Amino acid sequence: MRAYGYLIKMRILTAIAYRFDVWIGMVGDVIMLAASVFVWKAAYGSDALGSGASVVGLEGMITYTVISVLMAAVFSTGVQNTIYQQVREGNIAMDLMRPLNLLGIYFSEDLGSMVSSLVNKAIPLVLMAALLFGFPMPDNALAGGLFALSCLLSFMILWLMSAMIGLVAFWVAELGNLGMVKDALVRVLSGSMVPLWFFPAGLQRVSEWLPFQYTYQLPISIYIGMTKPGEAVRSMGVQAVWIALLGALLAWIWTHARGKVMVQGG
């Protein structure tokens, strides 16, 4: 565990060292935050959003948008590109020779990136949101605590899905647009861009059987009070089930991927 802690520390220091990237990323996140909020303000200008208007009002949507942008800025799942690049460049065989679990290494590095993003991105975004819109607080203290716990589970789901996409590189020379398809599905079906409350009822029912809505919409709905504590706990249980299922699937794929490297001789 000490070795993994060291990897987290080094990734944090590395992220802080590239200050230009930090500033550029910060500016991009602020632009995304402002644009998203203004879009929803324009949409609610006539107070007519069909069935959605009866679910959550303008203030609730501003809060939803601010927290969604914050989460997207903090969540770091670079494992997908890391595995792809290491396989493509032929460095994966050397990585496998390390005395630590390779997926554990990649997970530690992404944790370090996430911690650095909390400082480099989240704090500036919180300050900017407070200046522009008045930073929205959680529905209550319990909602805030459940939100934080749900976010940790959300990150695990996102990371596991990204790792599985990255492992596809062991079988194909190019991932092509597969990663982009996965990212697009997450953006749309997670409620990150638009809450699933505004989607057709049929699509909402289908999404309940997929892991995507448990990455963004669930924690945000807890934050704004749309999901009450009892329901939140049950939904976090569903998150835990998805983590177990995706973790088992990732372990199975990883076992076969390592065997493929050995067969090919690195």
C-alpha positions in Angstrom: 0.0 0.0 0.0 2.9 2.3 0.7 4.1 1.9 -2.9 0.7 2.8 -4.3 0.6 5.9 -2.0 3.9 7.0 -3.4 2.5 6.7 -6.9 -0.4 8.9 -5.9 1.9 11.4 -4.5 4.1 11.5 -7.6 1.1 12.0 -9.9 -0.1 14.9 -7.8 3.3 16.5 -7.9 3.6 15.9 -11.7 0.2 17.5 -12.3 1.1 20.6 -10.2 4.4 20.9 -12.1 2.7 21.6 -15.5 1.2 24.9 -14.5 0.3 26.0 -18.1 -1.9 22.9 -18.5 -3.5 23.6 -15.2 -4.4 27.2 -16.2 -5.6 26.2 -19.6 -7.8 23.4 -18.1 -9.1 25.9 -15.6 -10.1 28.4 -18.2 -11.9 25.7 -20.2 -13.8 24.4 -17.2 -14.9 28.0 -16.4 -16.2 28.5 -19.9 -18.0 25.2 -19.9 -19.6 26.1 -16.5 -20.8 29.6 -17.6 -22.1 28.3 -21.0 -24.0 25.5 -19.4 -25.7 27.7 -16.8 -26.6 30.3 -19.4 -28.1 27.7 -21.7 -30.4 26.5 -18.9 -31.3 30.0 -18.0 -32.4 30.6 -21.6 -34.3 27.3 -21.6 -36.2 28.3 -18.5 -36.8 31.9 -19.7 -40.4 31.1 -20.7 -40.9 28.8 -17.7 -41.9 26.1 -20.2 -39.9 22.9 -20.4 -42.7 20.4 -20.7 -42.6 17.6 -18.1 -39.2 18.7 -17.0 -40.3 22.0 -15.6 -42.5 20.2 -13.0 -39.5 18.0 -11.9 -36.9 20.6 -11.1 -36.9 24.4 -11.3 -34.3 26.9 -12.6 -32.4 27.1 -9.4 -32.3 23.3 -9.1 -31.0 23.1 -12.7 -28.3 25.7 -12.0 -27.2 23.7 -9.0 -27.3 20.5 -11.1 -25.2 22.0 -13.8 -22.6 23.5 -11.5 -22.1 20.2 -9.7 -22.0 18.2 -13.0 -19.2 20.4 -14.4 -17.3 20.1 -11.1 -17.5 16.4 -11.1 -16.5 16.2 -14.8 -13.5 18.4 -14.0 -12.4 16.2 -11.0 -13.0 12.7 -12.2 -9.8 11.5 -13.9 -10.0 8.2 -15.7 -6.9 8.3 -17.9 -6.4 4.5 -17.6 -8.1 4.0 -21.0 -5.5 6.1 -22.9 -2.6 4.9 -20.7 -3.2 1.2 -21.5 -3.8 2.0 -25.2 -0.5 4.0 -25.5 1.5 1.4 -23.5 0.2 -1.4 -25.7 0.7 0.5 -28.9 4.2 1.5 -28.1 5.2 -2.0 -26.9 5.9 -0.9 -23.3 3.2 -3.0 -21.7 5.6 -6.0 -21.4 7.9 -3.9 -19.2 5.0 -2.6 -17.2 4.0 -6.2 -16.5 7.4 -6.9 -15.0 6.8 -4.4 -12.2 6.5 -5.9 -8.8 3.1 -4.3 -8.3 -0.3 -5.0 -9.8 -0.4 -3.1 -13.1 -4.1 -2.1 -12.8 -3.4 -1.0 -9.2 -0.6 1.2 -10.6 -2.9 2.8 -13.1 -5.6 3.2 -10.5 -3.2 5.0 -8.1 -2.1 7.3 -10.8 -5.7 8.3 -11.7 -6.4 8.8 -7.9 -3.4 11.2 -7.8 -4.8 13.1 -10.8 -8.2 13.3 -9.2 -6.7 14.7 -5.9 -4.7 17.3 -7.9 -7.8 18.2 -9.8 -9.6 18.9 -6.5 -7.1 21.6 -5.9 -6.3 22.8 -9.4 -9.8 22.7 -10.8 -12.5 22.2 -8.2 -11.5 25.1 -5.9 -11.2 27.7 -8.7 -14.5 26.5 -10.2 -16.3 26.8 -6.8 -15.0 30.3 -6.4 -16.0 31.3 -9.9 -19.5 29.8 -9.5 -19.9 31.6 -6.2 -19.0 34.9 -7.9 -21.2 34.4 -11.0 -24.2 32.5 -9.6 -23.8 32.1 -5.8 -22.4 28.7 -5.1 -25.3 26.3 -4.5 -25.1 24.4 -1.3 -26.4 20.8 -0.8 -30.0 20.3 0.3 -28.8 19.5 3.8 -25.7 18.2 5.6 -26.8 14.6 5.3 -27.3 15.1 1.5 -23.8 16.5 1.3 -22.3 13.5 3.1 -24.2 11.0 1.0 -23.2 12.9 -2.2 -19.5 12.6 -1.3 -19.8 8.9 -0.7 -21.8 8.4 -3.9 -19.2 10.3 -5.9 -16.5 7.9 -4.8 -18.6 5.0 -6.0 -19.3 6.9 -9.2 -15.6 7.3 -9.9 -15.1 3.6 -9.4 -17.7 2.8 -12.0 -16.3 5.2 -14.5 -12.7 3.9 -13.9 -13.7 0.3 -14.3 -15.5 1.1 -17.6 -12.5 3.0 -18.9 -10.1 0.3 -17.9 -12.1 -2.3 -19.8 -12.1 -0.1 -23.0 -8.4 0.3 -22.6 -7.8 -3.5 -22.4 -9.5 -3.9 -25.9 -6.2 -2.6 -27.2 -4.7 -6.0 -26.5 -6.8 -7.5 -29.3 -7.0 -4.6 -31.8 -4.2 -2.5 -33.3 -6.3 0.7 -33.0 -9.1 1.6 -30.6 -10.4 4.0 -33.2 -13.6 5.7 -32.0 -14.4 3.1 -29.4 -13.3 5.4 -26.6 -15.2 8.3 -28.0 -18.3 6.1 -28.3 -18.0 5.2 -24.6 -17.4 8.8 -23.6 -20.5 9.9 -25.6 -22.6 7.2 -24.0 -21.5 8.3 -20.5 -22.1 12.0 -21.3 -25.7 11.3 -22.6 -26.9 8.4 -20.5 -25.3 9.5 -17.2 -27.3 12.7 -17.1 -24.1 14.7 -17.2 -25.2 16.9 -20.0 -29.0 16.7 -19.6 -30.8 15.1 -16.7 -32.6 11.9 -17.6 -35.7 13.4 -16.1 -36.1 15.2 -19.4 -35.8 12.0 -21.5 -38.7 9.9 -22.8 -40.1 7.5 -20.3 -39.0 4.5 -22.3 -35.3 5.6 -22.3 -35.5 6.3 -18.6 -36.7 2.8 -17.9 -33.9 1.4 -20.0 -31.3 3.5 -18.3 -32.3 2.1 -14.9 -30.7 -1.2 -16.0 -27.4 0.4 -17.2 -24.6 1.7 -15.0 -24.4 5.2 -16.6 -27.0 7.1 -14.5 -25.2 5.9 -11.3 -22.1 7.9 -12.3 -23.5 11.5 -12.5 -27.2 11.8 -12.1 -27.5 9.8 -8.8 -25.0 11.8 -6.8 -26.2 15.1 -8.2 -29.8 14.3 -7.5 -28.8 13.4 -3.9 -27.0 16.8 -3.6 -30.1 18.8 -4.7 -32.5 16.8 -2.7 -34.3 15.1 -5.5 -33.2 11.7 -4.1 -34.1 11.4 -0.4 -31.7 9.7 2.1 -33.5 6.3 2.2 -33.6 6.1 -1.6 -30.1 7.3 -1.8 -28.8 4.5 0.4 -30.6 1.9 -1.7 -29.3 3.5 -4.9 -25.7 3.5 -3.6 -26.2 -0.2 -3.0 -26.9 -0.5 -6.7 -23.7 1.4 -7.3 -21.8 -1.1 -5.2 -23.4 -4.0 -7.2 -22.3 -2.4 -10.5 -18.8 -2.0 -9.1 -18.7 -5.7 -8.2 -20.0 -6.8 -11.6 -17.7 -4.5 -13.6 -14.8 -5.4 -11.3 -15.4 -9.1 -11.9 -15.6 -8.5 -15.7 -12.5 -6.4 -15.7 -10.6 -9.2 -13.8 -11.7 -11.8 -16.4 -10.7 -9.6 -19.3 -7.3 -8.7 -17.6 -6.5 -12.4 -17.1 -7.1 -13.1 -20.8 -5.2 -9.9 -21.8 -2.1 -11.0 -19.8 -2.2 -14.4 -21.4 -2.3 -12.8 -24.9 0.9 -10.8 -24.0 2.7 -13.9 -22.9 1.6 -15.8 -26.1 2.9 -13.0 -28.3 6.1 -12.8 -26.3 5.5 -9.1 -25.3 
